[in-house]
Amino acid sequence: MVKNITLFFLLLIISAFTHAQNFASGYYNNYRWSTVLNYWVISDNIFEEYDDRGNLLINRQFYSQGDIKNETIYTYNSANQKTSQLSRIKNNDTLINNLYSVSTYNTNGDLTSTINQSWNMMSQKWDTSNRITTTYNDKNLIAEYRFETYSNNEYKLIFKDEYIYNYNANKLVSIYIYKTELISSTTYSSDTINRTFYKYNTDNLLIEKSIYSKEKNSNQWLKREKFELAYQNNYANQMIYYYGNQANTWQLVYKLDSITWKSWNADYFNANNVMKSYVRYEWDNNSNKFLFDEEYHKVNYFNTQSFDEYYLSDVDNNSIRDTTSVRTVLYDENLNKVLDVSYRYNKGGQKTPLYGDRYLIVYSQNKKVIDYIQQTYSLAINNFEFVSRKLLSTATNIENETKKQSNFKIYPNPSSTILNIEFNDLITKDEMLFIYDLNGRLIQEHKIPALCKNYTVANLSAGSYVIRFNNSAQKILVTSN
């Protein structure tokens, strides 16, 4: 059951990632980069169909022999919101899993529920895995958010997370309650209940947030954490306290200066405003004063999603800004991410990448993604290395490639199962040759060794094919014997 749920959400993540890139409809080849062979190796073939609004409708993944491995079908409402997702997983011709998700929305377009189900092969019916429900008050503010998990064996609720919101007259959160419940077969056993109180000034700016938790054995509310904020020129200085049960008083722990105050007005589900900068100090009981702990800055670039994040931290515990990390995130003009890398500055000011990804994207004339390459930074080689590639291989693209001047020739053409390939130039390193049908589906792949001038391909069934080598392609016809 855990595996089913994990796989289901993995499919959700993959589908969201694909949809965000605005790919073209057609057949794709997914590749992984082989560091041993030093070339792209096909991992699987997929077919994707999108509607005119860019929504992914169908995603099919194929085995090398052409049988469907995974299939996911999506539906949407008139507001472009996803209403259902059906995923089928096969092992050859045997169905091993069915996963189904249904989402509903209110008249304002707000998500009200999502039900995730898995197909029970024994009972031949859908079992609910989990349910997400959101309710709204008469001002269209979130009143309750609930996440429930069910047991497929017992068909009963076994776990529940619940978030409850109360608002003041100005539509600001006044009380926030969080509950976690582990439910046995016969009783409800509340594990955790937290309650948070918010206070605002006359300008509707948050000035205090206090967190309490309910002690399970004594059933008493205990003080846990408190935030106090003071404002000056639209910026907030914040004091953070933890409650010491032995001292029976609030104990000052952190101080944060220069926080953009708007971030503290956002509630849990609508946190569109982001902190721009802060400096954090930690209270030191030995010296009885605040010592520098961390500094953060975020720079957003105008009219894009790109930004830089800067961290200055006290690694040596000497209250000095001696180490800096920088994260750079860049998007192209189509709002697709092309870079997400974190760097480290050492004490000498040297900038060294730590980890991150780089994306190489090729678009069609109508701005659809047709080639998507991911590279990941490797400390071992101190550079980016290839990881994965998704390449469109539609019949239209292949036909266009065959019209280009080729760097190899094939004879005889037509042929009966055996093809001789002669390259215009001597192959200086190992290369790959691919054979597709006219639907763009990969049929065969061959490794062409270095220093090769001629190569023979045999055992092709009768039909039309396209052979691709490097950046050129040729159409061939194989006839029956």
N, C-alpha and C positions, 0 to 999 in steps of 0.2 A: 504494500500500500504506500509506504514512504517513497519507494522508487517510482511508483506511478505519479505521485504528486510532484516529485522533483522533476521528472521528465516532462510533465505537463507544463510546469512553469518555465522550463528550459525552452520548450517550443514557443511559449509566449514571448520570451526574450528574443529568440531568433527571428520570429515573425516581426516583432516591433523594430528590430535592427534593420531588417530587409526593407520594410515599408518606409522607414525614415530616409533611405537612400534614394528613393524614387527610381527604381530600376525599370527597364523596358520589359515588355512581355516577350517570352520566348524560352528556348532551351539555353541552359547555362552549364558550363563545366566548372566544378569546384576543384581547385588544386591545392596541394600542400607542397612546400618547398623542401626538397631533400638536400640536406647539407652534405650527405655522403656522395650522392650522385651529381649534385650541383646543378639541378634543373627541376622544373615543375613536374610533379607527379599527380595525375588525376585521382582525386579521392572519391568523387561520385558525380553523377549527372542529375540535374534538376530541371524541372519545367515550372515557370511562374507566369501567371496571368494577372494583369492589372486592369482596373477599369479606367475611364477617362479622368477620374478624380485622383488617380494615383494610388487607390486602395488595392492591396493585394487580395485577389479573389481565390486563387488556387496555387498551392505549392506542392509539387510532386518530386520525390527523390527516388532515383532508379539504381538498381544493381547494374553491374557491368553487362549482364545479359539482357537488360531491358525491363525486367519485372519491377513493378512499383514496390519500393521499400517503405517509404512514408508518404502520406498524403494529408494535407491540411486544407480545408475549405472554409472560407470566411464569408460572412454577410454583413451588410451595413444598412443603416436607416437613411432617410432623406437628408439628415443633418450630417452625414459622413461619419457617424459614430458606429463602431463595431458592435453588432448585436449577437453574433454567434461565431464559434470556432469549433470545427469538428476535425479531429486528428485521428488517422488510422495508421497503425504501425504493423508491418508484416515481416515475417521471416520466411523468405521465398513466397510460396502461395498461401501460407498459413497466417491468418490474422491473430496477432498476439496481444493487441491492445487497442482500445478505442477510448478516446478522451473527448469530452464535449463541454463547451463553455457557452453559457447564455447570459447576456447582459440586457438590462432594461433601464429606461430613462423616464423621467417625468416630463411634463409639458414645457418646463423651462430648459430642457436639455441636460439636466443633471443626472449623473449615474445613480440609480437607486439600488440595484442589486446585480450581483454576478454569482452564478451557480456553476461550479465545476464538478463534472461527473466523470466516472470511469465505467466502462462496460464490464459487467460481471459475466465471465464465460460460463460459470456454473449455473447461475440462475437465469442467464440470458436476459438481463435487464440492466438499466442504468442505476448505479449507486452514486449517491451524492458524496463527493470527497470533501468539499468545503463550500461555504456560502458567505458572501460578503454583502452586507446590507447597510445602506445609508438612508437615514430619514432626515427631513428638513422641517424647520418651523414655518410659521406663517409669513416670515420675512425672508424666506428662502435661504436661511443660514443652516448649516449642518447642526442638527440636534443630537444625532447618535450615529456612530459608526460601529459596526459589529462584524467580527470575523469568527466563523464557527467551523470546526473540524469534526468530521463524522467518521465512525468506524464502519468500514465496509463489511466486516465480519458480523457485527452486532446491529448494524444499521441504526446506530444511536449517536447522539451528540456526545463527544468526549472532551472537547476543549473549546474555550470561547474567550476571545478578547473583545472588550467593550469600551468604547470611548464616548463619553456623554458631555455635551457642551451646554452651558447656561450663559446668557448674554445680558448686558445691561441695556438701558434705554437707548444708548448710542450704538448698539449693535456690536459692541466689543465683548470678548469673552470675559466673563466674571468668575465662573467656576468651571473647572475642567476635571472630570473624573475618569480614571482609567482602572479597569477591572480585568483581571486574568483569572479564569476559573478552569480547574481540572475537574471534570465531571466523571464520577464513577457510574457503574451500571444502575445504581438505585438512588444516589443522592447527589446534590450539588455541593461541591466543596470549594469555597472561595479561597484562592491561594494568595492573591495580591489585590489590594485596593489602594490606589493613590488618589489624592484630592489636591488640586492646585487652585489657589485663590489669586485673583488679579485685582490690583488697585491702579486707578488712573488719576491724573490731575485734571484741572479744569480745561486744559487744552487737549484732553483725551489721549495723553501720552502715558504709557505704562510707567509707574513709579515703584511698584512692588509686586513680586511674585513669590508666594509661599507654598511649599510642597509638604503635605502630610501623608503619612501612610497608616493603614489600620493594622494594629498588631493582632495576629490571628488568635493567640491564646487568651489575651486579656480583653480583646475586642475594643481597645482604646486607640484613639487617634494620636499618633506620635509626630512631632515636628522633625523634618528631615533637612530641608534646604530652603534658603531664602535669598532672593535677588532684590537689591535696592538700586534704583536708577535716579540720577540727578542730571538735568539737562542744561546745556549752555550752548547757544548758537547752533541749535539743531543737532548737537552731538550729546551723547550720554556717557557719563562716567558711572560705572557699575561696581557695586560691592557685593561679593558672594559670601554667604555664611553657611556653615553646616551646624546642625544642632548637636551639642555635646550632652548626652544623657547624664553622664557622671557630674559634669559641671552645672547641668540644668540651665544652660544659657546658650545663646547663639554665639558661635565662634567664627571670627573673621578668617577666611581662607584665601580668597583671591580678590584682586581689584583689577578692573578693566577700564581703560581710558579710551576715549575717542571712538566710540561705536556709533555708526550711523543709526540714528534713533528709529527710523522708519521700520527697520527690520524687527523691532520689538513690538510693533503693532499688528504684525501678521499672525493669524492663528495657524494651527497645525496643518490644515489642508490648503491654505491659501498664502503660503509663505513665498510670495513673488519677489519681495524685496530682500536683498542680500547684504550682509555686512560688507562695508567697504574697507574698514580698517579698525584695528584695535591694538592696544598694548596691554599685556596681562602681567600682573605682579602677584607673587605668592608671598603670603605672610610667613615670616620666619620667627618662630617662638624664641630662638636663642638670642637673636639680635633685637627682637621686639620691633621689627620694622618690615616693610615690604621690600622684596628683592625682585629684580627683573626675571621674568620667566619666558615670555614669548611675545613676538610682535608679528602682526599679519596685515597685509595690504592686498587689495584686489583692484585691478585696473581693467575696466571694460572698454572695449574699442567701439567707437561710435557706429551705430546702425548695424552691428553684427553681433553674433553670439561669442566672438572671440574674446579672450581675456588672459591676463597674467595674474598669478598669485605669488606673493612673496612671504616667506616665513623667515624670521630671525629668532633663533632659539639659543638658550643658555645650556649647551651640552655639558660643559665642565662644571656647572653649578658654581660659577664665580661671579654671577650677576652681570655678565658682559655679553653683548651681542656678538658672539664669535662664530656663529655658523648660520648660513642662510640657505634656504631651499627655494627654488622657483619652479612653478608649474606654468607652462605655456600651452594654451589651447587655441587653435586657429581653425576657422571655418572658411570655405571658399564662397564665391558669390552666390552659389546655389544652396548655401547653408548646410552643406555636408562637411563633417569634420575631416580635416586633412592632417592635423597634428595634435597630439596630446602627450607631452613629455615633461617629466619632472627632472630638475637639475639640482645639484648640490654645489654650493660655494664653500671651499675650505678657508682656513684662516689666512692663506696667502692670496685669496681672491680668485683662485682658479675655478672655472666653471666646468663641472663634470656631469654628464647625463647619468641618471640613476636607473630609470626605467621609463617606458612609454611606448607609444605607437605612432606610426606615420602611415598615411593612407594615400595611395596614388590612384586617382580617379580619372577615367576617360568617359566623356559624354557623347551622345549622339547629337544630331542637329537640333532635335527638339528637347534637349537637355535631360535625356534619360541616361542613367548610368548603364554602360555596356561593358565596362572593365573596372574591377575594383580589387586593388592589391593592398594587403596589410603587411606592414613591416614592424618588427618589434626591436627595441634597442637591446643589444647584447653587450654586457660588460666584458665578456670573454674576448670579443673582437673589437671592442670600443667603437662600434658602429651599428647601424641598423641592418638587420637581416630579414630576408623574406620569410613570411609565415604562411599566408593563405592568399588565394586569388579566386575571384569569381568572374568568369568571362562569358559574355553572351555569345551564343553560337547558333543564331537563327539561320534559316535557309536564305533569307534576304542578304544577310551579312556575308554568308559564304559565296553566294552568287556574285556579289560585288567584288569579293576578293579574287575570284577566278578571272575577272576582267583585267586585273592588274598584270603587269609584266612579271613572269614567273622566274625564279632563280633555279629551277630544275625542269626536266622534261621526262615524260612517261611514254613508254612504248612497250608493246603495241597498244593502241587505244582506238577502238574497243579491244578488249582482251577476254580470254576465257580463264579466269581464276588466277593467272600469274602476271604480275606487272614488273617491268624493269624500270628503275628510276635512276636517272643520270643527273648529277648535280653540276651546275655550271662552274662552281669553284670547289676546290678540295676542302673537305670539312676539317677545320683546325681543332675542334674540340667536340666532345660528345653532344649530340643534339637529339631532339625528339621529332618524330613524324607522326601525324595524326590522320586517321581516316574517319570521315563522317558520312552519314546518310544525308539526304537532301532535307530532312527535318532538323538537321543540326545535331543529331544524337551521335556520340562517339561510338564507333564500331571497333576500331583497333588502334593501338599505339605501339610505336617501335622506337627503340633506342638506336640511333645512327652513330656508330663509333667514329672517333677521330681518324683522320687520314683516309676517309672513305670517299670514293668517287662514284660508285655504282651500288645499288641496293635492290633486292628482289623481294616482292610481297606476293604471297600465295594464299590460296584457300579463301577466296572471297566468293560469296554467293552472287548469283546474277542480279544486276540492278545498277543504278546510278550512284556514284559516290563522289566525294570531294576529298582530295588529299591536301593537307596543309603542312607546310614546312617553313619555319621561321615566319616571315610576314607575307608569304605568297601562297596561293592555292590553285589547284587545277581540278576540273571536273573530269571524271572517267566513266566509262560504261563497261560493265562486266557482263558478258553474254554466257548463255548456257553452252555446255559442250555439245 
